[in-house]
Amino acid sequence: MSSHGGGGGGGGGGGGGGKRRLYFVLDDSKHGYGFRRIDMDEYYFEADDSGDDSALERMTEYLPSRRCLRVKAPRHQAMLFKALGTKIIATHPSPTRAAIPAYDAQAQAVSAGPAWPPGEGDSTLPSCSTVFVPVGDRLYALDGGGDSGRAVSFQVLFPSGGDGLWSWSSVASAAAPPFDPSRITSYAAHPNGRAFFVSVARKDVPFFTLSRGWPWLHAGSTFCFDTESLEWTDYGCWMLPFQGQGHYDAELDAWVGICRHPDKPGRLCSSDVPAPRRDSRWRVPSCKIGKDVLFCKDKERHRGVALHYMGSDSNFCLLECVEQPAATASRLMYVRMFRLKYGKDGGLRTATRGRWGRCFLLPPEASSFDVMDQKITAFFMCIT
């Protein structure tokens, strides 16, 4: 494998010419979390056209040790850090409901973010099961229901003025979700900037049975929320094909995410984007499963995965956390960049050239993935 500087073409343009940075949130101390940063355009990545994990591991190096920020918070809740624009916001519950910290990567500064809105007891505090959906300059949070005993909560974080202040607010009670938020399996913002979709597993289908014995795209329902009219629309008994967040790419004109098909591990998938208003011409969107196995090549070592859209031209960054072959407390992190396209047969696949990768050794004391759902806590941003 030949080495290539990220600024010389590794991973594509992405984000309109800004500085491409990848922020990791690691609970790497007994007091809380450290933010570490990789400058994608200044770092050297290896050609990864073969997708060979062992070749990446031969070039393993330590994750940059310098922390750009430390946050004191309860450990093993890294999933409660969320990004909105160039800000990384800690949504961790606080018994005093004090203001929460927000790190602005653009300004490289920390500000006092908005406190989580008050409620009855802890019923409105975020939890490991809270689903956060970014739509434009707002962040929606759905929580509660199921066996948690928590009241259903539907909140939104929004700019409350031109002075840079933000506020949490409960979405109108008339817009209460017509489903159990604890059953959400996937979500995606509509490219019109005013709506988002969520897929919800049927209550009579245990999560573990979604992988066998049930049609994987028809074991639940999909709903759309219009953020202007504050209305939910039931789109019928079908589900988005990806797990977690779907990312819209204009060139593919589709949402892209991590495929949740039980017999297609390690692949990505794409889904056509339905119209934000259902009418007589509406039909279930078609989906495509990627041809290439990009992660989870060794199921015994696989520990977590996350997909990040790099801003433009169908460029994506895939992070995978794996155990080392030898018994050790430290884990490895594969960072891969590639471009997606539709082949001549219409299938979704990675471009044959322009695939770049790197392998990093994580600190032994750090947990780099969510204990609950195996999602790596990292954020890709373009800084101007």
C-alpha distance (Angstrom), angle and dihedral (degrees) to the residues before:
residue distance angle dihedral
M1 . . .
S2 3.74 . .
S3 3.75 122.7 .
H4 3.77 120.5 -120.8
G5 3.77 132.3 -178.9
G6 3.79 115.0 -115.5
G7 3.79 90.1 -129.6
G8 3.80 90.5 56.8
G9 3.77 95.8 64.8
G10 3.80 108.1 -63.6
G11 3.78 107.6 145.9
G12 3.79 99.0 -3.3
G13 3.78 132.8 -99.1
G14 3.77 106.2 -58.8
G15 3.76 124.0 168.8
G16 3.78 102.5 29.2
G17 3.81 101.2 -76.7
G18 3.81 100.7 -49.4
K19 3.78 124.7 133.0
R20 3.79 107.0 -79.6
R21 3.78 112.3 -137.6
L22 3.78 134.3 175.2
Y23 3.81 116.9 -153.1
F24 3.81 120.5 -160.6
V25 3.80 122.4 -161.0
L26 3.81 109.2 -151.8
D27 3.80 127.3 176.6
D28 3.77 89.3 -139.6
S29 3.80 102.1 151.8
K30 3.78 137.2 47.9
H31 3.80 89.7 -110.8
G32 3.79 100.5 51.8
Y33 3.77 144.0 -78.9
G34 3.77 140.8 -14.4
F35 3.82 125.2 -153.8
R36 3.81 114.1 -141.5
R37 3.77 125.9 -173.9
I38 3.79 136.5 -150.5
D39 3.81 116.4 -163.2
M40 3.79 99.5 -144.0
D41 3.81 95.7 -162.9
E42 3.80 94.7 49.8
Y43 3.79 99.0 40.9
Y44 3.78 124.4 87.0
F45 3.79 116.6 -116.5
E46 3.78 127.1 -173.9
A47 3.79 125.9 -124.0
D48 3.80 104.9 -97.9
D49 3.80 102.0 -175.7
S50 3.80 91.5 133.1
G51 3.82 95.1 47.8
D52 3.81 89.1 -138.6
D53 3.82 111.2 164.5
S54 3.80 94.0 -162.5
A55 3.80 90.7 55.1
L56 3.80 90.0 54.2
E57 3.80 91.7 48.2
R58 3.79 91.9 55.8
M59 3.81 86.7 66.4
T60 3.82 96.2 46.2
E61 3.78 117.9 150.2
Y62 3.79 136.1 169.3
L63 3.76 120.4 -81.4
P64 3.83 108.1 -108.7
S65 3.79 105.4 -79.0
R66 3.80 97.5 -152.3
R67 3.79 112.1 100.4
C68 3.79 117.4 -147.7
L69 3.80 90.2 -162.7
R70 3.81 142.2 8.4
V71 3.80 122.3 -152.9
K72 3.78 124.2 -168.3
A73 3.81 108.5 -140.4
P74 3.82 140.2 125.6
R75 3.80 110.8 -67.5
H76 3.81 127.5 -117.0
Q77 3.81 92.6 37.6
A78 3.79 99.3 95.4
M79 3.79 89.9 132.4
L80 3.80 88.8 73.7
F81 3.81 91.1 71.1
K82 3.81 108.2 95.0
A83 3.80 134.1 -178.5
L84 3.78 127.2 -134.4
G85 3.78 115.0 176.7
T86 3.80 106.2 -45.0
K87 3.81 93.5 -22.7
I88 3.81 126.5 98.4
I89 3.80 108.7 -156.1
A90 3.80 127.5 -162.5
T91 3.80 107.8 -140.8
H92 3.81 95.1 179.1
P93 3.81 115.2 144.4
S94 3.78 117.2 -105.0
P95 3.82 123.6 -163.2
T96 3.80 89.0 -142.4
R97 3.82 93.5 45.7
A98 3.78 88.3 -131.0
A99 3.79 122.8 168.2
I100 3.79 113.1 -75.4
P101 3.81 125.3 -133.8
A102 3.79 122.0 -102.7
Y103 3.81 121.5 -167.6
D104 3.81 115.0 -150.1
A105 3.80 106.6 -154.1
Q106 3.80 91.3 -169.3
A107 3.81 93.8 56.2
Q108 3.84 93.9 28.8
A109 3.79 87.8 -133.9
V110 3.79 138.8 119.2
S111 3.78 122.9 -129.3
A112 3.79 134.9 -179.7
G113 3.77 104.6 -95.6
P114 3.80 125.1 -155.2
A115 3.78 119.6 -72.3
W116 3.78 117.5 -116.5
P117 3.84 108.4 -95.9
P118 3.79 117.4 -95.8
G119 3.77 120.9 -106.1
E120 3.76 142.6 158.2
G121 3.79 107.1 -54.3
D122 3.79 110.4 -46.0
S123 3.80 94.6 -35.4
T124 3.79 94.0 116.2
L125 3.79 99.7 39.7
P126 3.82 115.8 112.2
S127 3.78 118.8 -104.6
C128 3.78 138.9 -174.9
S129 3.81 87.9 -85.6
T130 3.82 96.2 52.7
V131 3.81 111.4 121.3
F132 3.82 114.2 -144.8
V133 3.82 118.2 -162.4
P134 3.84 119.6 -171.5
V135 3.81 113.5 -148.5
G136 3.79 116.2 175.1
D137 3.80 108.2 -53.7
R138 3.82 93.2 -17.5
L139 3.78 134.4 84.8
Y140 3.81 118.0 -150.5
A141 3.81 121.3 -159.1
L142 3.82 124.9 -160.6
D143 3.79 120.3 -172.6
G144 3.78 145.6 150.1
G145 3.76 136.0 46.8
G146 3.78 128.6 90.6
D147 3.79 118.4 70.7
S148 3.81 93.2 -34.0
G149 3.79 93.8 94.6
R150 3.81 87.3 -136.8
A151 3.78 121.0 133.1
V152 3.79 115.0 -112.3
S153 3.81 108.7 -94.7
F154 3.82 128.5 -166.7
Q155 3.82 113.2 -177.2
V156 3.79 136.1 165.6
L157 3.81 131.4 -155.0
F158 3.80 110.9 -150.3
P159 3.83 140.9 162.1
S160 3.79 106.2 -92.1
G161 3.79 97.9 -165.8
G162 3.77 146.6 -14.8
D163 3.80 93.4 -83.3
G164 3.80 95.1 79.9
L165 3.81 95.0 -100.5
W166 3.80 121.3 142.2
S167 3.80 131.9 -160.7
W168 3.78 139.3 -166.5
S169 3.78 117.0 -134.7
S170 3.78 136.8 174.1
V171 3.79 112.6 -110.5
A172 3.81 111.8 -119.4
S173 3.80 112.7 -73.4
A174 3.80 88.9 -125.3
A175 3.82 86.9 65.4
A176 3.81 95.3 57.5
P177 3.82 109.1 146.9
P178 3.84 112.1 -98.6
F179 3.81 90.7 -139.5
D180 3.80 142.2 52.2
P181 3.86 107.6 -83.1
S182 3.80 90.5 -154.1
R183 3.84 87.8 68.8
I184 3.82 96.5 57.8
T185 3.81 111.0 127.8
S186 3.82 102.2 171.6
Y187 3.79 142.7 5.1
A188 3.80 141.2 -177.5
A189 3.80 138.1 -178.7
H190 3.79 116.5 -119.9
P191 3.84 113.6 -119.0
N192 3.82 90.2 -122.6
G193 3.82 87.0 76.5
R194 3.81 95.7 -129.4
A195 3.81 106.4 76.5
F196 3.78 141.8 46.7
F197 3.80 135.5 -164.6
V198 3.81 129.6 -140.9
S199 3.80 130.5 -173.2
V200 3.78 118.5 -146.6
A201 3.81 127.3 -163.1
R202 3.78 117.3 -126.9
K203 3.79 114.3 -99.2
D204 3.80 92.1 -127.8
V205 3.81 90.9 56.2
P206 3.83 113.7 77.8
F207 3.80 111.9 -140.7
F208 3.80 93.1 -115.6
T209 3.82 91.6 56.7
L210 3.80 91.2 58.3
S211 3.79 86.0 82.3
R212 3.79 98.5 54.9
G213 3.78 136.5 26.5
W214 3.82 98.2 11.5
P215 3.82 128.9 85.3
W216 3.77 97.4 -102.1
L217 3.80 95.1 -141.5
H218 3.80 96.4 43.9
A219 3.80 104.8 47.6
G220 3.78 93.6 100.3
S221 3.80 146.3 1.7
T222 3.79 138.9 -88.2
F223 3.80 126.8 -134.9
C224 3.81 133.8 -170.8
F225 3.80 125.2 -148.8
D226 3.81 119.8 -156.6
T227 3.81 106.9 -150.5
E228 3.82 93.2 -157.7
S229 3.80 101.9 46.2
L230 3.84 90.7 32.1
E231 3.80 90.4 -135.5
W232 3.79 131.9 139.4
T233 3.82 120.0 -143.2
D234 3.80 122.9 -161.3
Y235 3.81 108.1 -137.0
G236 3.78 95.6 -172.0
C237 3.79 141.0 -109.1
W238 3.78 103.5 -31.0
M239 3.82 133.9 92.9
L240 3.78 137.4 -140.2
P241 3.83 109.0 -101.0
F242 3.80 97.7 -129.3
Q243 3.79 133.3 76.9
G244 3.80 116.5 -119.9
Q245 3.80 118.8 -20.7
G246 3.79 125.5 14.7
H247 3.82 118.4 -153.1
Y248 3.80 121.1 -146.2
D249 3.81 116.8 -132.5
A250 3.80 116.8 -169.8
E251 3.81 95.6 -155.3
L252 3.81 92.3 55.6
D253 3.82 89.9 33.8
A254 3.79 87.7 -141.9
W255 3.77 145.2 96.7
V256 3.80 114.0 -101.6
G257 3.79 125.5 -159.2
I258 3.79 146.8 140.4
C259 3.79 108.1 -62.2
R260 3.80 115.2 -118.9
H261 3.81 96.5 -165.9
P262 3.83 104.6 134.2
D263 3.79 94.1 -136.6
K264 3.82 96.9 43.0
P265 3.82 105.7 64.2
G266 3.78 120.0 172.1
R267 3.80 96.2 26.3
L268 3.77 137.9 113.8
C269 3.78 125.4 -135.5
S270 3.78 139.2 -162.1
S271 3.78 132.2 -144.3
D272 3.77 131.1 -163.7
V273 3.80 112.5 -114.9
P274 3.81 113.8 -114.8
A275 3.78 122.1 -140.1
P276 3.82 112.2 -90.1
R277 3.80 89.7 -123.1
R278 3.78 120.5 53.5
D279 3.83 115.5 -135.9
S280 3.80 139.4 157.1
R281 3.82 91.1 -73.8
W282 3.79 93.7 54.7
R283 3.81 120.6 117.6
V284 3.79 136.6 172.3
P285 3.83 108.1 -80.6
S286 3.79 118.1 -113.4
C287 3.80 120.8 -119.4
K288 3.79 135.9 -159.1
I289 3.80 128.1 -152.0
G290 3.80 116.5 -141.6
K291 3.79 119.5 -106.2
D292 3.80 95.1 -142.4
V293 3.80 128.1 75.9
L294 3.81 102.2 -137.0
F295 3.81 103.0 169.4
C296 3.81 143.1 4.4
K297 3.80 90.3 55.2
D298 3.79 88.4 145.8
K299 3.81 107.8 38.4
E300 3.80 92.5 -169.8
R301 3.81 92.2 59.4
H302 3.81 99.4 36.1
R303 3.82 113.2 108.4
G304 3.79 107.9 161.3
V305 3.79 145.7 -17.0
A306 3.80 138.3 -159.1
L307 3.80 132.5 -175.6
H308 3.81 123.3 -149.8
Y309 3.79 128.6 -171.4
M310 3.79 111.9 -135.1
G311 3.77 96.2 -148.2
S312 3.81 106.9 -100.3
D313 3.80 149.2 11.6
S314 3.83 94.7 41.5
N315 3.82 91.3 -72.3
F316 3.79 116.5 155.2
C317 3.79 137.8 179.4
L318 3.81 119.2 -146.0
L319 3.81 122.3 -163.0
E320 3.79 122.1 -165.0
C321 3.80 127.3 -177.8
V322 3.83 115.5 -153.2
E323 3.78 137.8 172.6
Q324 3.78 117.1 -110.0
P325 3.82 116.0 -107.3
A326 3.80 91.0 -118.8
A327 3.80 121.2 60.0
T328 3.81 106.2 -90.7
A329 3.77 138.4 134.9
S330 3.81 92.9 -123.5
R331 3.79 122.7 87.8
L332 3.79 130.8 -154.0
M333 3.78 127.2 -123.4
Y334 3.80 120.2 -151.7
V335 3.81 113.4 -155.8
R336 3.81 113.0 -166.6
M337 3.80 129.9 177.8
F338 3.79 124.0 -166.5
R339 3.79 145.4 145.4
L340 3.79 123.2 -113.2
K341 3.79 125.2 -144.2
Y342 3.78 142.1 162.9
G343 3.80 112.0 -104.7
K344 3.79 127.2 -138.1
D345 3.79 88.7 -88.5
G346 3.81 90.6 53.4
G347 3.80 92.9 -108.5
L348 3.81 124.0 138.2
R349 3.79 114.0 -112.0
T350 3.79 143.7 146.2
A351 3.79 119.4 -94.3
T352 3.81 111.5 -98.9
R353 3.80 92.3 -125.8
G354 3.76 133.9 40.8
R355 3.81 97.3 46.8
W356 3.80 112.5 143.4
G357 3.77 132.8 179.8
R358 3.78 146.9 174.3
C359 3.79 136.3 -172.5
F360 3.80 121.9 -140.5
L361 3.79 130.8 -168.7
L362 3.79 110.9 -132.0
P363 3.81 122.6 -142.5
P364 3.83 109.4 -92.2
E365 3.80 91.7 -126.2
A366 3.81 93.7 53.0
S367 3.77 129.6 96.6
S368 3.79 107.6 -156.6
F369 3.77 99.5 -179.1
D370 3.77 138.2 55.2
V371 3.78 112.2 -92.6
M372 3.80 91.2 -146.0
D373 3.80 104.2 47.9
Q374 3.81 106.3 10.0
K375 3.80 95.1 -117.3
I376 3.77 118.4 147.9
T377 3.81 112.7 -125.4
A378 3.79 105.5 -130.3
F379 3.79 137.0 122.9
F380 3.80 130.9 -148.3
M381 3.82 115.9 -150.0
C382 3.79 138.6 172.0
I383 3.80 111.0 -140.8
T384 3.80 119.8 -161.7
